[in-house]
């Protein structure tokens, strides 16, 4: 069993950081690793509500979904995450995103647990790091435009 924690300092106010995690129009712009685009994104932002995304690189479609367990704007978001493979849900993990105000910037702590294997966790490290690089760029563009 393995867990994953990634911390990033985002150059954006906490309210915006929370919004880009919870609004499907924002999520679709940064969700997924480099080389992928989000072709479908649905969000029912209520505790017990479901979310679902599809990422595509033009050849492969990767579907993921889950349920929101805790929503505390603008500081905390907890949801389940599982890949959908051949019509069935894979192993469920629990994602916790904590957003802390740091003088107008946001410290994001992302935690995902519990992976069945270290290899599975390591695959997610690479994917999330790439995804968060896209998030950083997207937020920089949003704050410049404001």
N, C-alpha and C positions, 0 to 999 in steps of 0.2 A: 504494500500500500504506500502511496506517495502523495504529497501535496505540492502546490505551486504558489509562490508569492512573488509578485512583481510590484515595485514601487517606482512611480514616475512623478516628477514635478512638472505640472502642466502650466503653461503660460496663459492662463485664463481664469476668470473668477469662478468660484465654486458653483454658482447657480448655472453658468453656461456649461461647465463640465457635467453637471447632473443632467441638464437638458439634452446634451449630445448622447448620453447613455440611454435616455428614455423616450426620445421623440423619434419615430420611425424615419422621418425625412432626414434627420441628422445621422442616425445610425447607418442608413444606407450609403452615406458618403464616405464612411471610414471603416466600417465593419469588414473584417476579413484581411488576410495577409496580402502583401504586394503581389500584383498579377491577377488578383481576383476582384470582381465587382459584386456588389449585393444586388441581385436581380429581383428579390422579393423580401419584404420586411413587414411583418405585422406585429403590433404591440397592443396588448390590453393591459395598461399600466394600473392594475389594481392587485391587491394581495389576493392570490389565487388565480389571477389572470394569466393567460398564456402569451408567449412570444414565439415567433418562428422566423427564420431567415433562410435564404438560399444564396450561396456564394457560387460564382462561376468564373472560370478562367477561359471561357469560350468553348471548352471541350468537356469539362467535368463540372457537374453540379454537386455541391455539398450542402445538404440541408441540416439544420440544427434547430432545436426547440427546447422549451422549458416552461416553468411556472414561476411567477414572482411570489416569493415568500415574505419579503419585508421591503417596504418602500418608505424611506424617511428623507424627504427632500430637505435640503440639497446635500445631505451628508452620507446616506447609506442606501445601498441597493443589494438585495440578496435574491438570487434566482437559481433554479436548477438549469443544467445544461447537459444535453445529450445529442449526439449525432444520430441522424436517421439514416439507416442503411437498409436498402431493399425493402422499404415500407415498414420496418420495425425500428423501435427506439433502441439505441445502444445503451451503454452503461451511463447512468445518471451521476453527475458530479454537482457539487454545490459551489456557486460563485458568490463571493462577497466583495463588493466594491465600496471602499470607504474614501470619502472626499473630505479633506481637511483644508481649511483656509490658511494660507501662508502668505500674509501681506499682499492680498490681491491675486495671488497665484493659487494653484490647487495641488496639494499633495494627494495623489491617487495611490491607494494601496489595493491591489487586486489579489485576491486569494481564491484558489480553486482546489477543492478536495472532494472526495478521496479517489485518486486514480487506482485502477486495478494493478498497474505495473509502472515501474520507473520509466520504461521505454515510452509508454503512453503519455506520461507526464512530460517527458523530454520533447516529444512531438508537439505538445501544446505550448511549451516554452517558446519554441521557434515561431509558431504561428501567432501567439499573443504578442511577442516582441515586435513582429512585423506589423501587426494590427495596431499596436500602440504608437508605432512610428507614424503610421497614417493618421491616427488620432491627433498626435502632436502637430502635424502639418495642417490638418483640417482646422484645429483650434487657432493656430497662428493666422490662418487665412481669415477666419471669422472675427478675430479680435482686431485685425488690421482694417477690415471692412466696417467695423463699428464706429 
